[in-house]
Amino acid sequence: MTTEEHPVGPAQQPPVPASLEVGGKDDALEQRLDDELTAFNAEATGAGAPIPLSVRVTDTAGELVGGLTAWVWGSCCAVDMLWVRADQRHAGWGSKLLKATEEEAVRRGCAEMIVSSFTFQAPDFYRGHGYRETGRTEGIPGGHQDVHLHKVLRASDR
């Protein structure tokens, strides 16, 4: 085929000679991808880089009871992970962690929260805190799904 039959447009560059490697955890690659995508997203949206947010609960012995990690990007706060130690589940710590995160998100100017939770985890927990389901991804091993949830933070809180 000639270039006239299949022209290379501005978004289609011929690949450079390179090698492709498949492997396990690669901290340097992960950092580089994070840096590159953060820069791309910041330029495309004007929202800047995501800012980490964490909330931790420790007992009197200094042991971790539970925690939540999230990030704030523009007016959105996304929960990455929420975990509570097995002996303290159903003691209210998850709700306290989420409420503290929502309050901090509002303080940082957020208008909404997002989170994903597998069906074997806690989608009902988030629904009980005012999150509504916005979609599901089928095919998680074991016949489960990844549930995507969203919550608009009250205007009176902002």
C-alpha positions, 0 to 999 in steps of 0.5 A: 500500500502506498501512503496515498491509500493510507495516509499517516495523519497528524495523530498517527506517527510511525512507531520508533524502533523499540522493544516491548517487555512484559513483567511484574511490578515496576516502580519506575514505570509506575511513577513515570506513567503517573507523572506523564498522565498527571501532566496530560490530565492537568493540561487538558482540564486545568484542574492541576494535579490530584492531591492525596487525602488520607484518614487514619484510625489507630487504637490506644496501642497505636495499632491501625484500626482502619483507614481511607485513602483518596485524592482530590482533583478539581472539584472531585474527591475519589476514594481509593481504599477504605479498610477497617480491621476485622474485629472492628467492622460494624463498629461505625469506623467505616462511617466515621472515616467516610464522613471525615473524608467528605468533610475534608473534601468539602473543605478543599472545595469539592462538590462531589465524591466518587468510589468503586466497590466490588459487589462482595465488598461494600456498595450497600455501605456507600448507598447508605451514605447517599451515594448512587450507582452510576454503573457496573463493570461485569466479569470480576472473577467469581461472578462479581461486579465492580460497582461505580458510585457517585455522591453530590456533596450538599451545597450547604456544606460547601 
